[in-house]
């Protein structure tokens, strides 16, 4: 988790805040969060993944409609060539399209 945390903070200048006991990263709105996985892994989840292109096919929705993520179980699995474009696209989306909650009131 520490490696992903440092990568997100240093390369993308996002702000971090602990919510629900896990780190969330935001710019104008929430971009992503790190979700611990029971079998010694971590999932980097994107809150507006349903609006991302997912050109690399790396995002896994796992029966979720909006949130998708990439699971890592070792440091060697972290491929910045795959991860960086996804984060960049999420940042562009955050800057250009205001998030509209789809929750029923």
ChimeraX commands (.cxc) that place a marker at each C-alpha (Angstrom):
marker #1 position 0.00,0.00,0.00 radius 0.5
marker #1 position 2.83,2.36,0.81 radius 0.5
marker #1 position 4.28,2.19,-2.72 radius 0.5
marker #1 position 0.93,2.99,-4.34 radius 0.5
marker #1 position 0.27,5.71,-1.76 radius 0.5
marker #1 position 3.61,7.42,-2.50 radius 0.5
marker #1 position 3.11,7.07,-6.26 radius 0.5
marker #1 position -0.32,8.71,-6.13 radius 0.5
marker #1 position 0.79,11.55,-3.87 radius 0.5
marker #1 position 4.12,12.30,-5.56 radius 0.5
marker #1 position 3.34,11.83,-9.25 radius 0.5
marker #1 position -0.21,13.13,-9.37 radius 0.5
marker #1 position -0.29,15.71,-6.58 radius 0.5
marker #1 position -3.56,14.42,-5.13 radius 0.5
marker #1 position -4.68,15.04,-1.57 radius 0.5
marker #1 position -5.13,12.04,0.73 radius 0.5
marker #1 position -7.70,11.63,3.46 radius 0.5
marker #1 position -8.59,8.63,5.58 radius 0.5
marker #1 position -12.26,7.68,5.18 radius 0.5
marker #1 position -13.82,4.45,6.41 radius 0.5
marker #1 position -10.31,3.54,7.69 radius 0.5
marker #1 position -8.77,3.49,4.21 radius 0.5
marker #1 position -6.92,6.19,2.19 radius 0.5
marker #1 position -8.98,8.10,-0.38 radius 0.5
marker #1 position -7.36,10.43,-2.89 radius 0.5
marker #1 position -9.05,13.50,-4.29 radius 0.5
marker #1 position -8.65,16.58,-6.41 radius 0.5
marker #1 position -12.01,18.29,-6.98 radius 0.5
marker #1 position -13.85,15.10,-6.02 radius 0.5
marker #1 position -12.80,11.60,-4.94 radius 0.5
marker #1 position -10.61,9.99,-7.60 radius 0.5
marker #1 position -9.55,6.65,-6.11 radius 0.5
marker #1 position -8.89,4.74,-2.91 radius 0.5
marker #1 position -6.75,1.85,-1.67 radius 0.5
marker #1 position -8.76,-1.13,-0.50 radius 0.5
marker #1 position -6.89,-3.87,1.41 radius 0.5
marker #1 position -7.57,-7.42,0.16 radius 0.5
marker #1 position -7.59,-10.27,2.67 radius 0.5
marker #1 position -4.97,-12.40,0.91 radius 0.5
marker #1 position -2.10,-9.91,1.36 radius 0.5
marker #1 position -3.09,-7.65,-1.49 radius 0.5
marker #1 position -4.49,-4.25,-2.24 radius 0.5
marker #1 position -6.98,-3.00,-4.80 radius 0.5
marker #1 position -6.64,0.49,-6.25 radius 0.5
marker #1 position -10.27,1.45,-6.89 radius 0.5
marker #1 position -11.53,4.27,-9.08 radius 0.5
marker #1 position -14.82,5.79,-7.98 radius 0.5
marker #1 position -15.97,6.89,-11.45 radius 0.5
marker #1 position -14.62,3.89,-13.35 radius 0.5
marker #1 position -17.85,3.49,-15.27 radius 0.5
marker #1 position -17.02,6.81,-16.97 radius 0.5
marker #1 position -13.43,5.80,-17.87 radius 0.5
marker #1 position -12.48,4.22,-21.22 radius 0.5
marker #1 position -10.58,1.25,-19.67 radius 0.5
marker #1 position -8.58,0.90,-22.89 radius 0.5
marker #1 position -6.04,-1.36,-21.20 radius 0.5
marker #1 position -8.73,-3.65,-19.80 radius 0.5
marker #1 position -7.00,-3.49,-16.41 radius 0.5
marker #1 position -10.04,-2.28,-14.45 radius 0.5
marker #1 position -12.16,-5.04,-12.91 radius 0.5
marker #1 position -15.72,-4.10,-11.88 radius 0.5
marker #1 position -16.29,-7.29,-9.80 radius 0.5
marker #1 position -20.10,-7.03,-10.13 radius 0.5
marker #1 position -20.02,-3.32,-9.25 radius 0.5
marker #1 position -21.72,-0.77,-11.50 radius 0.5
marker #1 position -19.63,2.34,-10.88 radius 0.5
marker #1 position -16.41,1.42,-9.04 radius 0.5
marker #1 position -13.68,-0.71,-10.60 radius 0.5
marker #1 position -10.14,-1.43,-9.57 radius 0.5
marker #1 position -6.83,-3.11,-10.15 radius 0.5
marker #1 position -5.71,-5.74,-7.64 radius 0.5
marker #1 position -2.06,-6.14,-6.67 radius 0.5
marker #1 position -0.50,-8.93,-4.63 radius 0.5
marker #1 position 3.18,-8.03,-5.09 radius 0.5
marker #1 position 5.25,-4.95,-5.90 radius 0.5
marker #1 position 6.30,-6.51,-9.21 radius 0.5
marker #1 position 2.69,-6.41,-10.43 radius 0.5
marker #1 position 2.56,-2.60,-10.28 radius 0.5
marker #1 position 3.03,-1.48,-13.88 radius 0.5
marker #1 position 3.11,2.30,-14.10 radius 0.5
marker #1 position 2.71,2.10,-17.91 radius 0.5
marker #1 position -0.79,0.70,-17.29 radius 0.5
marker #1 position -1.62,2.59,-14.11 radius 0.5
marker #1 position -0.54,6.13,-15.02 radius 0.5
marker #1 position -2.85,6.55,-18.05 radius 0.5
marker #1 position -5.83,5.39,-15.96 radius 0.5
marker #1 position -5.06,7.91,-13.23 radius 0.5
marker #1 position -4.48,10.64,-15.84 radius 0.5
marker #1 position -7.86,9.90,-17.44 radius 0.5
marker #1 position -9.55,9.94,-14.02 radius 0.5
marker #1 position -7.97,13.34,-13.30 radius 0.5
marker #1 position -9.11,14.76,-16.65 radius 0.5
marker #1 position -12.62,13.47,-15.96 radius 0.5
marker #1 position -12.54,15.07,-12.51 radius 0.5
marker #1 position -11.41,18.41,-13.97 radius 0.5
marker #1 position -13.85,18.51,-16.90 radius 0.5
marker #1 position -17.04,16.69,-15.89 radius 0.5
marker #1 position -18.71,17.54,-12.60 radius 0.5
marker #1 position -19.64,14.46,-10.61 radius 0.5
marker #1 position -23.39,14.00,-10.32 radius 0.5
marker #1 position -24.53,11.51,-7.71 radius 0.5
marker #1 position -26.90,8.90,-9.09 radius 0.5
marker #1 position -28.21,7.87,-5.69 radius 0.5
marker #1 position -31.95,7.91,-5.25 radius 0.5
marker #1 position -33.09,10.41,-2.65 radius 0.5
marker link #1:1,2 radius 0.2
marker link #1:2,3 radius 0.2
marker link #1:3,4 radius 0.2
marker link #1:4,5 radius 0.2
marker link #1:5,6 radius 0.2
marker link #1:6,7 radius 0.2
marker link #1:7,8 radius 0.2
marker link #1:8,9 radius 0.2
marker link #1:9,10 radius 0.2
marker link #1:10,11 radius 0.2
marker link #1:11,12 radius 0.2
marker link #1:12,13 radius 0.2
marker link #1:13,14 radius 0.2
marker link #1:14,15 radius 0.2
marker link #1:15,16 radius 0.2
marker link #1:16,17 radius 0.2
marker link #1:17,18 radius 0.2
marker link #1:18,19 radius 0.2
marker link #1:19,20 radius 0.2
marker link #1:20,21 radius 0.2
marker link #1:21,22 radius 0.2
marker link #1:22,23 radius 0.2
marker link #1:23,24 radius 0.2
marker link #1:24,25 radius 0.2
marker link #1:25,26 radius 0.2
marker link #1:26,27 radius 0.2
marker link #1:27,28 radius 0.2
marker link #1:28,29 radius 0.2
marker link #1:29,30 radius 0.2
marker link #1:30,31 radius 0.2
marker link #1:31,32 radius 0.2
marker link #1:32,33 radius 0.2
marker link #1:33,34 radius 0.2
marker link #1:34,35 radius 0.2
marker link #1:35,36 radius 0.2
marker link #1:36,37 radius 0.2
marker link #1:37,38 radius 0.2
marker link #1:38,39 radius 0.2
marker link #1:39,40 radius 0.2
marker link #1:40,41 radius 0.2
marker link #1:41,42 radius 0.2
marker link #1:42,43 radius 0.2
marker link #1:43,44 radius 0.2
marker link #1:44,45 radius 0.2
marker link #1:45,46 radius 0.2
marker link #1:46,47 radius 0.2
marker link #1:47,48 radius 0.2
marker link #1:48,49 radius 0.2
marker link #1:49,50 radius 0.2
marker link #1:50,51 radius 0.2
marker link #1:51,52 radius 0.2
marker link #1:52,53 radius 0.2
marker link #1:53,54 radius 0.2
marker link #1:54,55 radius 0.2
marker link #1:55,56 radius 0.2
marker link #1:56,57 radius 0.2
marker link #1:57,58 radius 0.2
marker link #1:58,59 radius 0.2
marker link #1:59,60 radius 0.2
marker link #1:60,61 radius 0.2
marker link #1:61,62 radius 0.2
marker link #1:62,63 radius 0.2
marker link #1:63,64 radius 0.2
marker link #1:64,65 radius 0.2
marker link #1:65,66 radius 0.2
marker link #1:66,67 radius 0.2
marker link #1:67,68 radius 0.2
marker link #1:68,69 radius 0.2
marker link #1:69,70 radius 0.2
marker link #1:70,71 radius 0.2
marker link #1:71,72 radius 0.2
marker link #1:72,73 radius 0.2
marker link #1:73,74 radius 0.2
marker link #1:74,75 radius 0.2
marker link #1:75,76 radius 0.2
marker link #1:76,77 radius 0.2
marker link #1:77,78 radius 0.2
marker link #1:78,79 radius 0.2
marker link #1:79,80 radius 0.2
marker link #1:80,81 radius 0.2
marker link #1:81,82 radius 0.2
marker link #1:82,83 radius 0.2
marker link #1:83,84 radius 0.2
marker link #1:84,85 radius 0.2
marker link #1:85,86 radius 0.2
marker link #1:86,87 radius 0.2
marker link #1:87,88 radius 0.2
marker link #1:88,89 radius 0.2
marker link #1:89,90 radius 0.2
marker link #1:90,91 radius 0.2
marker link #1:91,92 radius 0.2
marker link #1:92,93 radius 0.2
marker link #1:93,94 radius 0.2
marker link #1:94,95 radius 0.2
marker link #1:95,96 radius 0.2
marker link #1:96,97 radius 0.2
marker link #1:97,98 radius 0.2
marker link #1:98,99 radius 0.2
marker link #1:99,100 radius 0.2
marker link #1:100,101 radius 0.2
marker link #1:101,102 radius 0.2
marker link #1:102,103 radius 0.2
marker link #1:103,104 radius 0.2
marker link #1:104,105 radius 0.2
view
